[in-house]
Amino acid sequence: MSNDTKIAIIAAFAAVISALFAYRSNRIAKRALELSEKQYNDNLPDFNSYYNEGFRFIAQNGKTVKRLLLFHLTIRNRSGFRNSLKADLEIDYLRSDDSFAKLIIEHNPKLKDFLKNKDLTVFPVDIELEAKSIATKWLIFEQPDLINKNHRIEKYKIKLTDMNENKSTIEAVLIKDMDV
């Protein structure tokens, strides 16, 4: 066997080994990419919300009378990072002249003072959720006096917005009227 043949055999063997290492490196790189994409997606702000129940009633604190709307929600932060949310209530109603109107109200935890049950757990104005956590509490809104008995409320929508402008909307269909 000549030297040229030996060199060709060694070169072919080296090429096969090099191809095997390249294939192995390619598989490792694909797995690393999949893990990185999964970690990236896990760390994106992601939350969802569930409507448990809702109440509407008139509450009094001294001489002040307020019409309150309470909604019991569960919010789940699926992200690997903390998330901060804001809650608003959008009320679609029909005016006495048969035109539709929309009203947006901010959650106000200070209205808890009007409730008889002071032990009620209420979300703060800025809802902070730890990574991979779940919180179940109440949202409280004051129904303005401009919506009166001459107006028919069509929908209550609870809108949660996080610091990255991700949104979750819940349509509260069943709201129980309570006498307090």
N, C-alpha and C positions, 0 to 999 in steps of 0.2 A: 504494500500500500504506500502510495506516494505521500509526500508531505502536503501537497495541495488537497488530496482527498481527506487526510486527517484534519486539516484546518477547516474544510467544508463541513465535516461531520460535527466538529466542536462548535462551529458557528451555528449550525442548524439546531444543535442541542441547546445552545445559549438562547437562541431565538424562541424555542419552545418554552423554556423556563421563564424568559422575559414575558412572553404572552400570558403564561399562567399567573405571574405576579401582577400583571396589568389587569387581568380579569378579577383577581382577588381584590386589588385596590379599587376597582370600579364598584364591586359589590359593597365594600366597606363605605365608600363615598355615598352610594345610594342610601344605605341605612342611616348614615350620619345626616344626610339631607332630610330623610323622612322624620327623624327624631327632631331636627331643628325646626321643620315646618310644624310638627305637632306642638313643640314647646312654644313657638311663635303664636300659633292659634290659641293655645291655652292661656296665653298672657294678654290676648286682645280683650278689651272691655266687652263683656257679654253677661247679660242678666235677663231674667224673665220674672214675670209676676203672675200671681194667682189671686182671684177675687174670692173671698170666703163668704162675706155677708155685708149688708149695708142697712143703715137705719136713718130715718128722717124724723125729727121731733123738735118741739119748741122747748127751750130751756130758759130758766130764769136764774139770775145771780143778783140778788138784791132787787133793785128797780129795773135792771136791764134785762130785756127779753131778746133772745136770739133764736133764729131758726137754724138748726144745725143738721149737717149731713155727716154721718160717720161711715167709714168703709174699713173693713177688716181685710188686710192684704198679707200675703206671703211673698217676699221678694227673695230671689235666689241669685247670688253672684257666682257665676260659673268661671270667672276669670281667675288667673293666678295672682292677680294684684287687687289692691283695695279699689273700691269704686264709690263714687259720690253721686247721689241722685237728687233730683227735685221733683216734687209731685204737684200737679195741677188738676183741677176738675173742670171739665168743659161741659156745660149744660146747653143742650139744644132745646129750645122751647118755641111754642106757637103763641104769638101775640093775639090780642083780641081782634085785630084787623086781619087775621089769617096770614100774617107774614111770619117767616121764621127768623129767629135771632139766636145768637150764640154768645154765651157768657163764659169767661175763663176766671176761675177763682184759685188762689194759692192756698195750699195746706197751711193751717195755723194751729200749732200745738198749744198755744196759749188759751184756746177755747176750751181746753180740758177743765178750766176753772168753773165752767158752767155745768159740768156733769156731776151727778150725785156720786158716781163711782170714781173716786179719786185714784184708785189703784189701777185704772185702765192704762195699759202700756201704749204710748203714742209715739209715732215716729217723730224725730226732730225735723226742723225745717230743711236742713241739709242732711239727707239720709246717707250715713256712712256704712258701707258694708265691707267687712274684711274679705280677704281672698277665700274663695271656695266656701262661702258661708250662706246661711239662710236666716232671714229675720221675719217674724210674724208680729205685726202691731197694727195700730189703728191710724187712719188719716182722718182729720177733722176739718170740715169746711163750713163756712157760714153762708147760708143761702141769702142773697141780698133781698131787700124788701121790694125791689122792682119786679121780681117774679112773684106775683100774687095769685089769688084764686081765679083771676080772669085769664091767666096764662096756663097753657097745658105743656107740661114738661114732656118732651119726646124721648130724650136720651141723657144719660149721665155717662161721661167718658172720663176715666182716670188716666192721666198721661204722666208717665215717668220718663224723665230725660236725664241721662248721665252727663258727666263732664266732657265726653267726646261726642255729644249730640246723638247718641244712640237712644232710640225711643221704644217704649212699650206702652201700648194702649189697651185698656180694659174697658169694655162696655158693661156697666153695672145695670143689669136688667131688673133684678128683683131688689127692691128697697122696701123695708118694712116701716110702716108708720107706727110710732110709739108715743104714748102719753107719758110724760115724765113729770 
